[in-house]
Amino acid sequence: MAAPLVLVPGLDGTGLLFYRQVPLLERRFSVTTHRLRDTAERLDELVAELDARVQETAGEAVTLVGESFGGALSLSYAIAHPERVARLVILNSFPFFSPQARLWLGYHLLRRMPWAAMPVVRQLTAWRMHSRHTGPGELRRFHQLMRATTREGYVSRLRMLRDYDVREPLRELRTPALFLAADRDHLVPAVEQARLMSSLAPNGTMRILEGHGHICLLAPDIDLCTIIDEWTGPS
């Protein structure tokens, strides 16, 4: 029976952007994609909902894969429920968000910006957010899928990050953890943050994804299953 793996999405919260990775991961794992509730007010609510999904879909400890905000949620979950996580894979994420001024600005811009303008913003910033090898077909699909996002979800999750800081509890986390960092991430200082997290986590390992941006799972040369196999050894 395939080992269970749960995918935890980033700030968009939909889980739809894992579409390229799911069939690759299914070569080795029983894959579940978790969706974040847009109306949650606190991070511990999302931790509780993720716990319900993990217990519902797996009778054993899971491999938990979290991207960006989903990495923050996955770290928080593993700290709260270490016995339910066999290993962690954290992509382009952070143990706390800095600078807070940037977070504050993004929060207030999203609250005030006409939501109908969001597709235009995504088009204009695509060159900064995506990997350079991501093709036009994947970019078109990205923009189509992101129509499922809501302002409420983005604002809710940005608000949660104001009080998020797991640097100290990360020192006690014994779960094997792989911290993946795209070296062309213009949204998060991913390499710096991965280096910090891998130094704090007792069983942490870091890997740099060269030539990739923040939204890198759509790129043709990223295969999470192979990356996990190279880290743990194929089963």
C-alpha positions as CSV (number, residue, x, y, z in Angstrom):
1,M,0.0,0.0,0.0
2,A,1.3,3.4,-1.0
3,A,2.5,5.7,1.8
4,P,0.2,8.7,2.4
5,L,1.3,12.2,1.3
6,V,-0.7,15.5,1.9
7,L,-0.1,18.6,-0.2
8,V,-0.8,21.9,1.6
9,P,-1.2,25.0,-0.7
10,G,0.2,28.4,-0.5
11,L,-1.5,31.8,-0.1
12,D,-4.1,31.1,-2.8
13,G,-5.4,28.2,-0.6
14,T,-6.9,26.2,-3.5
15,G,-4.5,23.4,-3.9
16,L,-5.1,23.6,-7.7
17,L,-1.5,24.5,-8.5
18,F,-0.3,21.0,-7.5
19,Y,-1.9,19.6,-10.7
20,R,1.5,18.9,-12.4
21,Q,3.0,17.3,-9.3
22,V,0.1,15.0,-8.3
23,P,0.5,12.4,-11.0
24,L,4.3,12.4,-10.5
25,L,3.9,11.9,-6.7
26,E,1.3,9.1,-7.3
27,R,4.1,6.9,-8.6
28,R,5.1,6.4,-5.0
29,F,2.5,7.9,-2.7
30,S,-1.2,8.0,-2.0
31,V,-1.8,11.7,-2.5
32,T,-4.3,14.0,-0.9
33,T,-4.5,17.7,-1.8
34,H,-5.8,19.9,1.1
35,R,-7.7,23.1,0.5
36,L,-7.6,25.9,3.0
37,R,-10.8,27.5,4.3
38,D,-11.0,31.1,3.2
39,T,-13.0,32.2,6.3
40,A,-10.6,31.0,8.9
41,E,-9.5,33.7,11.3
42,R,-6.6,32.1,13.1
43,L,-3.7,29.8,12.1
44,D,-4.7,27.3,14.8
45,E,-8.1,26.8,13.0
46,L,-6.2,25.8,9.9
47,V,-4.0,23.5,11.9
48,A,-7.1,21.8,13.4
49,E,-8.6,21.4,9.9
50,L,-5.4,20.0,8.5
51,D,-5.3,17.5,11.4
52,A,-8.8,16.4,10.6
53,R,-7.8,15.8,6.9
54,V,-4.7,13.9,7.9
55,Q,-6.6,11.6,10.2
56,E,-9.4,11.1,7.7
57,T,-7.1,10.2,4.8
58,A,-4.3,8.3,6.6
59,G,-4.0,5.5,9.1
60,E,-0.3,6.3,9.6
61,A,2.1,9.2,9.8
62,V,2.1,11.2,6.6
63,T,4.6,13.0,4.4
64,L,3.5,16.6,4.5
65,V,4.4,18.9,1.7
66,G,3.8,22.6,2.2
67,E,4.4,25.5,-0.3
68,S,4.9,29.1,0.9
69,F,2.1,29.9,3.3
70,G,1.4,26.1,3.2
71,G,4.9,25.6,4.5
72,A,4.1,27.8,7.5
73,L,1.0,25.9,8.1
74,S,2.8,22.5,7.7
75,L,5.5,23.6,10.1
76,S,2.9,24.7,12.7
77,Y,1.1,21.4,12.2
78,A,4.2,19.2,12.6
79,I,5.1,21.2,15.8
80,A,1.6,20.6,17.2
81,H,1.3,16.9,16.1
82,P,4.8,15.5,15.5
83,E,3.6,11.9,15.9
84,R,1.4,12.3,12.8
85,V,4.2,13.5,10.4
86,A,6.7,11.0,9.1
87,R,8.6,13.7,7.1
88,L,8.2,17.3,6.0
89,V,8.9,18.9,2.7
90,I,8.8,22.7,2.9
91,L,9.0,24.8,-0.3
92,N,9.8,28.5,-0.6
93,S,8.6,29.2,3.0
94,F,9.8,30.7,6.2
95,P,9.7,30.3,10.0
96,F,8.5,33.9,10.4
97,F,7.6,36.7,8.0
98,S,10.0,39.6,7.6
99,P,9.8,42.5,7.0
100,Q,6.5,43.0,8.7
101,A,6.1,46.4,6.9
102,R,5.9,44.5,3.6
103,L,3.3,42.1,5.0
104,W,1.3,45.1,6.3
105,L,1.5,46.8,2.9
106,G,0.3,43.7,1.0
107,Y,-2.5,43.2,3.5
108,H,-3.9,46.7,3.0
109,L,-3.4,46.7,-0.7
110,L,-5.4,43.5,-1.1
111,R,-8.2,44.8,1.1
112,R,-8.5,48.0,-1.0
113,M,-7.7,46.9,-4.5
114,P,-10.7,46.1,-6.8
115,W,-10.7,42.3,-6.9
116,A,-11.4,42.4,-10.6
117,A,-7.9,43.9,-11.1
118,M,-6.2,40.8,-9.6
119,P,-5.8,38.9,-12.9
120,V,-4.1,42.0,-14.4
121,V,-1.7,42.1,-11.4
122,R,-0.9,38.4,-11.9
123,Q,-0.2,39.0,-15.5
124,L,2.1,42.0,-14.8
125,T,4.1,40.2,-12.1
126,A,4.3,36.8,-13.8
127,W,8.0,37.4,-14.8
128,R,8.9,37.8,-11.2
129,M,6.8,35.0,-9.7
130,H,7.3,32.0,-12.1
131,S,10.3,29.9,-13.1
132,R,12.0,31.0,-16.3
133,H,11.3,27.5,-17.9
134,T,7.6,27.6,-17.3
135,G,5.9,27.6,-20.7
136,P,3.1,29.8,-22.0
137,G,0.6,26.9,-21.7
138,E,1.3,26.4,-18.0
139,L,1.1,30.2,-17.5
140,R,-2.3,30.3,-19.2
141,R,-3.5,27.4,-17.0
142,F,-2.2,29.1,-13.9
143,H,-4.2,32.3,-14.7
144,Q,-7.3,30.2,-15.3
145,L,-7.0,28.2,-12.1
146,M,-6.4,31.4,-10.0
147,R,-9.9,32.6,-10.8
148,A,-11.0,30.2,-8.0
149,T,-9.2,32.4,-5.4
150,T,-10.9,34.9,-3.2
151,R,-10.0,38.2,-1.6
152,E,-11.3,36.9,1.7
153,G,-8.8,34.0,1.7
154,Y,-5.8,36.0,0.8
155,V,-6.5,38.7,3.4
156,S,-7.3,36.1,6.1
157,R,-4.0,34.3,5.6
158,L,-1.9,37.4,5.4
159,R,-3.4,38.5,8.7
160,M,-2.4,35.2,10.3
161,L,1.2,35.8,9.4
162,R,1.5,38.9,11.6
163,D,1.8,36.6,14.7
164,Y,3.4,33.6,13.1
165,D,6.9,32.7,14.4
166,V,8.1,29.1,14.9
167,R,11.8,29.7,15.2
168,E,12.0,28.5,18.8
169,P,9.7,25.5,18.6
170,L,11.5,24.5,15.4
171,R,14.6,23.7,17.5
172,E,12.7,20.9,19.2
173,L,11.1,19.4,16.0
174,R,12.7,15.9,15.4
175,T,10.8,15.2,12.2
176,P,13.1,14.8,9.2
177,A,12.5,18.0,7.1
178,L,13.6,19.0,3.6
179,F,13.7,22.7,3.0
180,L,13.5,23.5,-0.7
181,A,14.4,27.0,-1.9
182,A,14.2,28.6,-5.3
183,D,17.2,30.9,-5.9
184,R,15.1,33.3,-8.1
185,D,12.3,33.7,-5.6
186,H,11.4,37.4,-5.6
187,L,8.5,37.1,-3.1
188,V,10.3,35.3,-0.3
189,P,14.0,35.3,0.5
190,A,13.7,31.5,0.1
191,V,17.4,30.5,0.2
192,E,18.0,32.6,3.3
193,Q,15.0,31.3,5.0
194,A,15.7,27.7,4.1
195,R,19.2,28.0,5.4
196,L,17.8,29.4,8.7
197,M,15.2,26.6,9.0
198,S,17.6,23.8,8.2
199,S,20.0,25.2,10.9
200,L,17.2,25.3,13.5
201,A,15.6,22.0,12.8
202,P,17.7,19.1,14.3
203,N,16.9,16.8,11.3
204,G,16.7,19.5,8.7
205,T,18.2,19.4,5.2
206,M,18.3,22.2,2.6
207,R,18.3,22.0,-1.2
208,I,18.4,24.9,-3.6
209,L,16.3,24.8,-6.8
210,E,18.5,26.7,-9.2
211,G,16.9,29.0,-11.8
212,H,13.5,28.8,-10.3
213,G,11.0,31.4,-9.0
214,H,8.5,31.3,-6.2
215,I,5.8,29.5,-8.2
216,C,8.1,26.7,-9.4
217,L,5.9,23.6,-9.3
218,L,4.5,24.3,-12.8
219,A,8.0,24.2,-14.3
220,P,8.8,21.1,-16.5
221,D,12.0,20.3,-14.7
222,I,10.6,20.1,-11.2
223,D,9.5,16.6,-10.0
224,L,8.8,16.5,-6.3
225,C,8.7,12.7,-6.3
226,T,12.2,12.5,-7.7
227,I,13.4,15.1,-5.2
228,I,11.9,13.2,-2.3
229,D,13.5,10.0,-3.6
230,E,16.9,11.6,-3.8
231,W,16.4,12.8,-0.2
232,T,15.1,9.7,1.4
233,G,16.1,7.0,-1.1
234,P,13.4,5.3,-3.3
235,S,11.0,2.9,-1.5
